[in-house]
């Protein structure tokens, strides 16, 4: 009797086990699809670049509020950055007081303690590498050498230099090539790049700048395209101040500079209610950067006045990351 009863229940048992296996398979497939979907979402949101903070974003904090420049690494870390872009002129007082080597050693220690990557040094007030006066130009080369050494010590891949010189393009193409080549030859012995930023005057006239970079013809001499800084002529020939003439197509300019870029600067001035930069199409620029194949650090450099420096830094950082989701 028991055997016959068991035999009669076998079909029901088989059906039950089949349904149980089917439900398990469906749930497994659903979980697998959810994991794939989640993975795809993470890939889509992950930026193709790394984030660094340009110290100029904090120049008011340093110059007007007396902020501690040696806390730069820890502050950048707290704001979600991985890399540091130093500004030489913000350390002038400390160098005069403590000495150059001690300042650089301190920066190296602080960056190491914070687990931050040293990216580059923006060098100012050390002379003009495109100065029409050869003696002044040569002196500028000599003045920059200690910053090349500092970059090597810190582990920075580059220094950014100034190349105002003159607005006479024929003269400038000769003098800027001379200055850049001399410094790049020294920097090559230290494994450091020398970068030209569109920083005003003819350095913001991109075709002229790119011709000069090509004439230098050294692998460690390249560009640092800045999203802003497109003034090629200012009132009364000043380096800074009221602009009289702007480079006509900044997006084309960025695209050209990206062909020799070893760093990128995400300039910002102000934002609308949706978090978009009011003068720059960030998704369009980020698409250009991605198309160029650049995958290194992009430095946040807020220069606005309406938001505080800290608010502007965060707004720029968020806009960069949000723009990734809007490009192909």
Buried (B, 14 or more C-beta within 10 A) or exposed (E): EEEEEEEEEEEEEEEEEEEEEEEEEEEEEEEEEEEEEEEEEEEEEEBBBBBBBBBBBBBEBBEEEEBEBBBBBBBBBEBBBBBBBBBBBBBEEBBEEEEBEEBBBBBBEBBEEBEBBBBBBBBBEBBBBBBBEEEBBBBBBEBBBBBBBBBBBBEBBBBBBBBBBBBEBEBBBBBBBBBBBBBBBBBBEBEBBBBBBBBBBBBBBBEBBBBBBEBBEBEBBBBBBBBBBBBBBBEEEEEEEEBEEEBEEBBEBBBBBBBBBBBBBBBBBBBEEEEBBEEBBBBEBBBBBBEBEBEBBBBBBBBBEEBEBBEBBBBBBBBBBBBBEEBE
